[in-house]
Amino acid sequence: MAQVLEFKLPDLGEGLTEAEIVRWLVDVGDVVAIDQPVVEVETAKAMVEVPCPYGGVVTARFGEEGTELPVGAPLLTVAVGASADGGTHAAPAPAAEPAPAGPSASSADAAVSSEYSGNVLVGYGTAGPAARRRRIRPQSPAVANPTPNATAGPAPTSTAPAAKTGTPAPVAAAPAPVAAAVAVAATGGPLPVISPLVRKLARDRGLDLREVRGSGPEGLILRADVERALTARETPVPTAVAAPVRTAAPAVSAAPAGERIPLRGLRGAVADKLSRSRTEIPDATCWVDADATELMAARAAMNAAGGPKISLLALLARICAHALARFPELNSTVDTAAREIVRLPQVHLGFAAQTPRGLVVPVVRDAGTRTAESLTEEFARLTESARQGTLTPADLTGGTFTLNNYGVFGVDGSTPIVNHPEAAMLGVGRIIPKPWVHQGELAVRQVVQLSLTFDHRVCDGGTAGGFLRYVADCVEQPAVLLRTV
């Protein structure tokens, strides 16, 4: 009689908790062999073909192509022992073969190994090897008679897909302590736990996984959940546990004496935002030296022509706006809840301003449509408001990209921290005379170092490098951009 088994998305390793279905390799009604790849999935690391540890007829598939599934979610069901025309076939021959190898090679092992794969992916195994591996452990009173459980026939096998253990091995084939830690079977339903390391940790410490609430996808029990449960269970223990806690208290008061400055107000807000940026954003930095001689000469010529003076920061802002139009990936933000990159239509340019109260980042609205003269005026207004402490919340929010001119502090380079929730920040060092090869000859030129820190989620190094190279080219040859001022 055919037995329908459920194959779940296995643990693919490296801490991955989900995968996207890219392409199904089998259809409902197809006959699959043991270890035949049935689906191609994409993880955060690579494309993987997932083999099925069962042989039989595919009766159902779960999830369309493009669907993202958590580890442990059903992938497909297979009727083991069924033929393609809906009938059944006889039990495999290995079940009748002699088993002279001793207790670890019973007839049940031979029968099970004919229905399941002998290979493993991370997080799910196979019936035969798993049962043999467990039976070679030293015997204990709780594991007095494993053989009757192992020879219980195909009925216990049907409980494996519901056990959330990631392995199709019969639950009853494991020793009693293992079975208690990995499945509730008829009493409490399936346990949402995949990792064998988690099961082993709970088993070794005598923790009942039915009492643990999982924090992973769909209530999946993670190692951190088990460790928290163990800590909570062991904390109330008197004497041995309480004594170290009492002795640890004086260590806090023994800290070195010194001036303590509370992290509150503006300093606290800056600390919180920078910490959040470092915690959430996987940033990377690239930098390049550029010959700014032509940019400085162009600015001098513009200011000599009369009219309002044009600031260097305004020219750099114009260059950034043009660069962002070419590389819109860097004028974006990441919606972590929806797992989406949101590209923003306007450039609202923030710039770092040091004030007596601390660092603030005022925002110039619609910087991409402003002239150099308009940008100069807005930079001056916001800088003065920052120094006076009169910036409004609207002046400090809504930025999409930040320009940080730390060259005013006399430094050449830096690795800026991205201004969360933006995706990038351009840092500009001081512009100073340096030896430079110009037109094939060594000359003294005005050189500046440019550095770009970017969120690696929104783009890769090729895009970031292209943006920075374009900015450097405009610094070295600004004439094309300046004609639109």
N, C-alpha and C positions, 0 to 999 in steps of 0.2 A: 504494500500500500504506500502511495506517495506521501511524503512528509514535507510540508511547506515551511521553509526556514527563511528568516529575515536577515539580510545582510546590511549592516550599518556602516556609515562612513567611518573608517578607522582613524586612529590617531596617526597623523602623518609626520610627527616628530617636530623638534625644534620649537616646542611651545605653541604650535599652530592650533587654533581652536575652530577654524572654519575653512571652507574651500568652496569655490564656485564651479558649478558643472559647466564644462566647456563643450563636451561632445559625448553623446551616448554611443557606445560601441556595440550594443546589443538592443534588440527590440523584444517586446512582449511576445512570447511563443518561441523564441530562439532557444536552442539547446546550448548550454555552456559547459565547458569542461572545467575541471578543478584548476584553479590558478589562471584562468583565462581573463585577460583584461576586459572589464565590462563598461568602464566609464573613464573619461579623461577629465581631470579637475585641475583647477589653477589655484594655488595657494599664494601666500605673500612671498614665497621663495622660488617656486618653479611650477612647471606643468608636470603632472603626475598621472600615469595610467594606473588605475586601481584594479588589482586582480581580485576575483571572487574566490573564496576558499571552498565553495560548494560546487558540485556538479549536478546538473539537472536542467529543468525547463524554467525559463523566466516567466513568472506569472504576473508581476507588477513592477513598475518603476515609479520612483518618488522624486519629483522635481523635474522641471523642464530645463533645457539648456539656458544658461545665464542665471539660474537660481543659485543663491548662496546658502549652503547648509552648514550647520554646526557639526562638530565632531560628535558622533554617536547618533545622528539622525538616520532614519532608514534610507537606504539607497534603492534596494530592490528586494523582491522575494523570489525564492527558487524552490521549485517542487523537486526535492531530492528523491530519486527512484522513479520519476515519471518519464515517459517517452514523449517525443514531439507530438504524437497523435493523441495524447491525453491518457494513454494507458500506463501501465507500470511494468517495470522489468524486475527480474529476480534479484535477490540479494547478491552482492559481488562475491566472487569465489574466495577471496582471501579470508572470509569469515570462517571457512571450513578447513583452513590449513592448520597443521599442528603448530603448537607454540612451545618449542623445546627450550626457549631462552630463559625460563624461570619466571618468577612472579611478575616481573616488569613487562612481560610480553604475553599477556593473556589473549584468549580468543577474542575478547571484547575489543582489545586494542586493534587487532587485525580487521575486525568488522568496521570499526569507526574510521580507521585510516583509509578505507576504501571510499568513504563518503566525503572526507574533508581533505583539504590541502595539507601538504607537509611543510609548506613555507609560511612565512609570517611577514606582515607589515608591522610597523611600530604600533603597539596598542591592541592588536588582536592576533590570536594564535590559532592553533588547530587542535582537534580533539585528541588524536593519538599521542603526539609528542607532549602535549600539556599534561595528559594523565600520567604518562611514564615519568615525566620530570618531577611531578609532585609525589609520586609513590616512592622515589628513592630517598626522600627525606627521612630522618630518623623517626621511628615510631614513637607515639605517645599514647596515653590512655584514651585520648579523644579520637585517635586514628587507629582503632583496634582492628577494623575489618574493612579495608577499602575495596577488596575484591567483589563482594556482593553488590556494592554500589556500581562498580564499573561494568558489571555484567547485567545490569538491569534492563538492557535492551534499548530500542530506539526511543521509548517514551520519554526518558529524562532529557534526550537531546532537544526536544521541542521547547524546553524551558530556557535554553541558552540565548536565543535571540531577544527574549524579553528581559534579560538580566542586566542590560546596560553595562556589561563588563567588557564589551568590544571583542569577545571571543566566542565562537560557536561551540566550544567544548561543553559536554554535558556537565551541568552544575553538580550532579550527584557524584561525578567521577572524582571530584576533589575531596581531600580530607575534610573532616567536619569543621575545623576552625576556618579553613578557606571558604567553604560554602557559606558559613554564617556571615563572613565579612563581605562577600561579593554579591549575594542575592537574597531576596526575601521570598521569592517563588510564590507559593500559594498563599502565604500569610499577608505580606505587605506589598506585593507588586514589585516592579523592577526598581533597581537602585540606579540613580543617575551618576554612575562613576565609570570612567573609561580607563584611566591610567593604571597599569599594574603596579606602578610604584606607590600610588595612593592607596591601593588595596593592601599592599604589603605593609606600608607604614601603619595603617589602621589595625591590621592583623597582629603585627608585632607588639603594638602598644595596647592591645586588648580593647580597642574602640569599636563600638557598634555603629556602622555607617548609617543605620536607619535613624540614628539620633542626630545626624549632621545635616545642616542646611547648606546646599550648594550655592555658590555665587557665580558659577559659570553660565554659559548659554543654556537655557531651558533647565536651570537648576542643577547643571553639571557640578559634581563635587570635585573641587580642585585640591591640590596639596595644601594650599594656604588655608582652606576650610578645615582640613583635618588638623593642621597644626594649631589653629585657633581653638578648636574643640578640645584638643589635648591640653593646651595652656589653661583654658577655663576650668577643665576638670581637675587639674593639678594645683591650681592656685590656692584653693581653700585648705589644702592639707596643712595642719599645724606643724610646729617644731621644725622639721627638716626644710620646708619651703618658706615658712614665715620668717625663720631666723635670718636668712640672707637678705630678705626684704628690709628688715629692721636695721641691719648693719649697713645697707646701701644708703639710707637716708642721710647720715652725717657726711657722706661723700659730696653731696650737693652743697652743703654749707661750707665745705672745705675748698671751694673754688677760689682761685687767686683773686685778691682784692684789686679793684680798679674802678674806673668811672663807667657807669652803666647808663646808656642812652636808650630810652624806649623807642622801639620801632613803631611809631604812630604818626598820624597826620600824613603829610606829603611823603616823608621818608618811608613810612610804613606802606603807603600805597605803591610807591616805586618798588619797594622790596617784594611786595606780593606779586606785582605784575611781572617783574623780571624772573621771579621764581617760577611763576606759572609758565612763562615762555620757555624756560629751560626744561621744565617738566614735560610739557606737551609737544613742543616743536623739535623735531630732529633736524637741527640746523647744521649747515656746513658753510665754510668761508673760502672764497678765492680772491686773489688780489693781483694787481698789475701796476707797474710804474708807467707813467705817461709824461710826455713832454708838453707842458702847459704854456710854453713860451708864446705860441700863437694866440691862445685864449687870453692871456694877460695883455698882449698887444692889442687885440681887438677891443677888449674892455676899455683900455686907455684911449683908444681912438674914438669910441662911442662917447665917452665922458668929455673928451676934448671938443666934441662937436656942439656942445651946449645942451641945455635941457636938464631934466632930472638925472641925477647920477644913477648908474646901473651897478648893482652889487654883484660880486662874484657868485654869491649864493643864488642869485636870480638866474644867472647864466647856467649854473649847474642844474638848477631846477628845470630849465628849459630842455637841457640835454636829457635829463631823466624822463621827462614827459614824452619826448620823442622815442627814447629807448623802450619805454613801457608800451607805446603803441606798436612797436615791432615785436615785443616779447610780452604779450598780455598775461602769460602764466604767472609773472611776478607781481601783477596787480590783482591779487586774488586773496581769498581766505579759505580756510578749511572748516566745513560744517562737520564736526566730529560726530554729532548725534545721527546725522543722515549719511555719514561717510561719503561726502561729496566735496569736490573743489568748486568754489563759487568764483567765477571770473567777474570782476567788477567793471562796469562800463565807464565810470569817470575816475580820474586821477585826483584824489584828495591827498596832497603832499604834506606829510608831517616833517618837522625839522626839530632837532634836539637843541634846546636852549637852556643854558646854565643860569640859574637865578640864585639870589641869596637864600632862598628857601629850598633849593634843590633842583634836580633835573626835571624839566617839563618838556612836552612835545606838542606845541601848538600845530594846528592843521590849517593849511591854505586850501580853501575849497576850489574845485575846478581848476587846478593848476595847469592842466593840459591845454586849456583854452586862453590862458592869460599871456600877455606880452611880458617882456623882460621888465619894462617900466612898472606894470601893474604888480608883478611879483615882488619887485623891490619895495614898493609901497606897503604891500601886505606883510612882508617879512618884517619891515620896520615897525609897523603897528602892533603886530603880535609880540615881537620881542620886547617892546616897551611895556605892553600890558603884562607880559610875564614878569618883568622886573618889578612892576608896581603891584603885582599880585591881584590883578583885576581881570584875569582871563575867565571867561564863562565856560560852563560845561560844553557848550557847542564848539568852543574854540579848541577844546582838548580831545574831542572824540570824532570818530568817523574817518580816520586816516586810512589810506589804502597802501601807502608806501612811505618810507621815512628816509630823509637825507640827513646825515650826521657829519657836520664839519668839525671834527675834533682837531683839525690842524690849527685852530685858534689857540689851542693849549700848548703849541710848540712840539707836537708829536707827529711822527711820520705815519705810523700804521696802528691798526687795532683790529680786533675781531668783534664787531658789534653784536649785541643781543637783539634778536628780532623783536620788534614792538608788537606783542600779541594784541589782536589776532591777525596782524598783517603777515605777509609771506616773505618779505625781504627788506633789507636796509642797505643803503650805500654809504660807506664811510669815506671821507676825504681827509687826507693828511695835509701837513703844511707844504706849501710850495716854496722851494728853496733852490738856489743855484747849485747845479751838480755837473760833473763831467758827463757828456752824452755824445754819442756818435750821431752827427747830423749831416746828412747828404754825403756820407762816406768819410767824414772828417771828425776828429775829436773837437768838441766845442763845449762851452759852458752854457747850459740851458736851464730853464725853470722847470723843475721836475716835481711831480706829485705822485704819491702812492694812493691808489683807489682800491678799496676792499668791499666785497659784496658778501653779506651773510644772507642765506636764503633757506627757506623751509624745503627740505628735501622731499617732502610729500607732494609738493605742487609741480616740481620739475626735477630734472637730473642735471648733472654737471655741464652737459652740452648746452642747454638753454641758458644756465647761469653764466657760463663762460662767454656765450655769444652776446648776452646783454652787457657784460662788463667790457668786452672788447669793443662793442659799439660805442659805449660811453667814452672809453679811452680814445677811440678814433675821433670822436667829436671834440674832445678836449684838445687833441693835437691839430685838428683841422676844422675849426668852428665856422668857417665862412658860410657854408651851406645853411646851417641853422640860423645864424645871426641875420640873414637877409630877411627873415620873416618877423623880426622883432619890430 
